[in-house]
């Protein structure tokens, strides 16, 4: 099979109906009891979070997220953040995220090196983030505004998926119903894709093409916003070869000479850029991969959505997966 036989979804399907439904509620500041305004409602709440205890506003209006990868979580809950550091490796926010943010949204450094002065100048009333990011600047952030964190890893040391993070964040912000609805919409969307797939026991592998290496992701990875992991009629496979970077790494680095050993029925390639995809396709052994020969290769289009997770990203990935895997 030639590389032209690779299935690629069209740009018109970049955001499915699922993603559109999720963001309808993201139209203003969020928080507990945001619509009540009643005199008998508490102004603050005490919550237990991943890094301790904090007293937070019952209805926060100026929320700062400590890393841009978590913005989709807040937006899915109906909370409009005012600022976030930009996730490392990105020069700007993805369009599908920035479209849901206010015009005066501010980028404040990077997660590892947040601009604390800029954050303070925004006068936030709540700061939120994943625990391993927040912990590096917890004292400084708490000096600016009440700060809470959600877990980035489970008890086994594996990265938590966006649904777990959204559930925890919903509990912290008293937005449990919103979190539950987001997850239900996601599960319904995945089920609708599954219903279109033959229950024939096919398998799929997820590869990431990088400038310096080729990664084969395992089943513990949250790559693909957990869409592929939750499909029942096609099974995500673990790499049977390659070098694992460390015990907690969700991928193995594979040598190009091992490409024909990828025996899955399907391959989903997530390229860092078009150049990396072209380099992979140009490898002499590419055409010897069974999935390539069968014309069952998909290519991720919205790179950030495959890595950042959250309801918005999951909706985009679900649309991509549906178009490729269910194409006639």
KOLDO-317166 format. One record per residue (C-alpha): residue in three letters; x, y, z. Coordinates in steps of 0.25 Angstrom, whole numbers, padded with zeros to 4 digits, always signed. Layout:
ALAXYZ;...
end
This chain:
UNK+0000+0000+0000;UNK+0005+0014-0003;UNK+0005+0025+0008;UNK-0006+0032+0000;UNK-0016+0021+0005;UNK-0015+0026+0020;UNK-0028+0030+0024;UNK-0029+0045+0029;UNK-0041+0052+0034;UNK-0045+0065+0028;UNK-0044+0078+0035;UNK-0059+0081+0035;UNK-0060+0070+0045;UNK-0050+0076+0055;UNK-0061+0078+0066;UNK-0072+0068+0067;UNK-0086+0071+0073;UNK-0081+0065+0086;UNK-0071+0076+0088;UNK-0081+0086+0085;UNK-0091+0082+0095;UNK-0081+0081+0106;UNK-0077+0096+0105;UNK-0091+0102+0105;UNK-0090+0104+0120;UNK-0077+0111+0120;UNK-0082+0125+0119;UNK-0077+0132+0131;UNK-0070+0130+0145;UNK-0073+0117+0151;UNK-0073+0111+0165;UNK-0083+0106+0176;UNK-0096+0112+0177;UNK-0092+0122+0165;UNK-0107+0125+0162;UNK-0113+0127+0176;UNK-0108+0140+0181;UNK-0117+0137+0193;UNK-0113+0144+0206;UNK-0113+0131+0214;UNK-0102+0125+0205;UNK-0088+0123+0210;UNK-0078+0132+0204;UNK-0067+0122+0206;UNK-0065+0107+0207;UNK-0054+0098+0214;UNK-0049+0087+0205;UNK-0039+0076+0206;UNK-0031+0075+0194;UNK-0018+0067+0189;UNK-0008+0076+0196;UNK-0016+0080+0209;UNK-0028+0088+0213;UNK-0032+0101+0208;UNK-0044+0111+0210;UNK-0049+0115+0196;UNK-0060+0125+0191;UNK-0073+0118+0190;UNK-0075+0125+0176;UNK-0061+0128+0171;UNK-0061+0138+0159;UNK-0046+0140+0156;UNK-0040+0126+0155;UNK-0025+0124+0150;UNK-0022+0110+0146;UNK-0007+0107+0148;UNK-0005+0099+0135;UNK-0012+0101+0121;UNK-0014+0086+0120;UNK-0025+0087+0131;UNK-0033+0098+0124;UNK-0042+0088+0117;UNK-0046+0083+0131;UNK-0051+0096+0136;UNK-0058+0100+0123;UNK-0065+0087+0124;UNK-0070+0090+0138;UNK-0075+0104+0133;UNK-0064+0111+0140;UNK-0057+0122+0131;UNK-0043+0124+0136;UNK-0036+0137+0135;UNK-0021+0132+0133;UNK-0012+0120+0132;UNK+0003+0118+0129;UNK+0005+0112+0115;UNK+0008+0097+0115;UNK+0022+0094+0111;UNK+0025+0092+0096;UNK+0013+0100+0092;UNK+0015+0114+0086;UNK+0000+0118+0088;UNK-0013+0112+0093;UNK-0020+0102+0083;UNK-0032+0109+0076;UNK-0042+0099+0082;UNK-0038+0104+0096;UNK-0036+0119+0093;UNK-0049+0120+0086;UNK-0056+0117+0100;UNK-0048+0128+0107;UNK-0050+0143+0110;UNK-0043+0153+0101;UNK-0035+0157+0113;UNK-0030+0144+0117;UNK-0015+0145+0121;UNK-0004+0135+0119;UNK+0005+0136+0131;UNK+0018+0128+0129;UNK+0020+0113+0128;UNK+0015+0103+0138;UNK+0029+0101+0144;UNK+0032+0116+0144;UNK+0019+0123+0146;UNK+0019+0138+0146;UNK+0015+0140+0160;UNK+0015+0156+0159;UNK+0005+0155+0147;UNK-0004+0145+0154;UNK-0004+0154+0166;UNK-0007+0166+0158;UNK-0020+0159+0152;UNK-0025+0158+0167;UNK-0030+0144+0166;UNK-0040+0139+0176;UNK-0036+0124+0174;UNK-0024+0117+0168;UNK-0025+0102+0163;UNK-0016+0092+0158;UNK-0011+0078+0157;UNK-0003+0074+0170;UNK+0011+0072+0164;UNK+0010+0086+0158;UNK+0004+0093+0169;UNK+0014+0087+0179;UNK+0026+0094+0173;UNK+0020+0108+0176;UNK+0010+0105+0187;UNK+0014+0115+0197;UNK+0015+0126+0187;UNK+0002+0123+0181;UNK-0005+0122+0194;UNK+0001+0136+0197;UNK-0007+0141+0185;UNK-0021+0134+0187;UNK-0027+0121+0192;UNK-0020+0110+0185;UNK-0025+0096+0183;UNK-0020+0084+0175;UNK-0025+0071+0169;UNK-0017+0058+0167;UNK-0009+0055+0155;UNK-0005+0041+0159;UNK-0013+0030+0165;UNK-0008+0021+0177;UNK+0000+0012+0167;UNK+0007+0024+0162;UNK+0000+0024+0148;UNK-0005+0037+0142;UNK-0020+0039+0145;UNK-0029+0041+0133;UNK-0037+0053+0130;UNK-0050+0047+0135;UNK-0044+0044+0149;UNK-0038+0058+0150;UNK-0051+0065+0145;UNK-0059+0057+0156;UNK-0049+0061+0167;UNK-0049+0076+0162;UNK-0065+0075+0162;UNK-0065+0071+0176;UNK-0055+0082+0180;UNK-0063+0093+0174;UNK-0077+0087+0177;UNK-0080+0084+0163;UNK-0082+0069+0163;UNK-0094+0069+0154;UNK-0087+0076+0143;UNK-0075+0066+0144;UNK-0085+0055+0144;UNK-0092+0060+0131;UNK-0079+0063+0124;UNK-0074+0048+0127;UNK-0088+0043+0123;UNK-0087+0050+0110;UNK-0073+0045+0107;UNK-0077+0031+0110;UNK-0090+0032+0101;UNK-0081+0038+0090;UNK-0071+0026+0091;UNK-0082+0016+0091;UNK-0088+0022+0078;UNK-0074+0020+0071;UNK-0074+0006+0077;UNK-0088+0003+0071;UNK-0082+0006+0057;UNK-0070-0003+0058;UNK-0070-0018+0055;UNK-0069-0027+0067;UNK-0058-0035+0060;UNK-0047-0035+0071;UNK-0038-0025+0063;UNK-0026-0018+0070;UNK-0020-0004+0069;UNK-0007+0002+0073;UNK-0004+0017+0076;UNK+0009+0023+0071;UNK+0015+0036+0074;UNK+0025+0041+0063;UNK+0035+0051+0069;UNK+0047+0058+0063;UNK+0057+0049+0071;UNK+0049+0036+0074;UNK+0037+0027+0071;UNK+0028+0024+0083;UNK+0019+0012+0084;UNK+0009+0016+0095;UNK+0003+0005+0105;UNK-0011+0003+0110;UNK-0008+0011+0123;UNK-0006+0024+0115;UNK-0017+0034+0115;UNK-0012+0038+0101;UNK-0024+0040+0092;UNK-0032+0046+0103;UNK-0036+0032+0107;UNK-0045+0031+0095;UNK-0038+0018+0089;UNK-0036+0012+0102;UNK-0051+0012+0105;UNK-0055+0005+0091;UNK-0060-0009+0093;UNK-0060-0014+0079;UNK-0046-0011+0076;UNK-0034-0013+0086;UNK-0023-0004+0089;UNK-0010-0013+0090;UNK+0003-0011+0098;UNK+0016-0011+0091;UNK+0023-0025+0091;UNK+0037-0019+0088;UNK+0044-0006+0090;UNK+0051+0001+0101;UNK+0043+0007+0113;UNK+0049+0020+0118;UNK+0046+0017+0132;UNK+0036+0009+0141;UNK+0025+0019+0140;UNK+0026+0023+0126;UNK+0014+0020+0117;UNK+0022+0017+0105;UNK+0033+0009+0099;UNK+0043+0015+0089;UNK+0044+0006+0077;UNK+0055+0005+0066;UNK+0051+0008+0052;UNK+0056-0006+0048;UNK+0045-0012+0057;UNK+0033-0005+0049;UNK+0029-0018+0042;UNK+0027-0024+0056;UNK+0015-0016+0059;UNK+0005-0026+0057;UNK-0008-0019+0061;UNK-0019-0018+0051;UNK-0020-0003+0052;UNK-0009+0008+0055;UNK-0012+0022+0060;UNK-0001+0031+0058;UNK+0000+0044+0066;UNK+0011+0053+0059;UNK+0018+0065+0066;UNK+0017+0072+0053;UNK+0015+0069+0038;UNK+0030+0067+0036;UNK+0031+0056+0046;UNK+0019+0049+0039;UNK+0026+0050+0026;UNK+0039+0045+0032;UNK+0032+0033+0037;UNK+0025+0030+0024;UNK+0037+0031+0017;UNK+0044+0020+0024;UNK+0047+0008+0015;UNK+0040-0002+0025;UNK+0028+0006+0027;UNK+0021-0001+0015;UNK+0024-0014+0022;UNK+0015-0012+0034;UNK+0002-0020+0033;UNK-0007-0009+0036;UNK-0001+0000+0026;UNK-0002-0011+0015;UNK-0017-0012+0019;UNK-0020+0003+0018;UNK-0023+0003+0033;UNK-0015+0015+0038;UNK-0021+0027+0044;UNK-0014+0041+0046;UNK-0017+0050+0058;UNK-0020+0064+0053;UNK-0022+0072+0066;UNK-0009+0069+0073;UNK-0012+0077+0086;UNK-0025+0070+0088;UNK-0018+0056+0088;UNK-0010+0060+0100;UNK-0017+0070+0108;UNK-0030+0062+0112;UNK-0043+0068+0117;UNK-0057+0069+0111;UNK-0053+0078+0100;UNK-0041+0070+0095;UNK-0049+0057+0097;UNK-0060+0062+0088;UNK-0050+0066+0077;UNK-0042+0052+0078;UNK-0055+0045+0078;UNK-0059+0052+0065;UNK-0045+0048+0058;UNK-0046+0034+0063;UNK-0060+0032+0058;UNK-0057+0038+0044;UNK-0045+0029+0042;UNK-0050+0016+0048;UNK-0064+0016+0043;UNK-0060+0021+0029;UNK-0066+0012+0018;
end
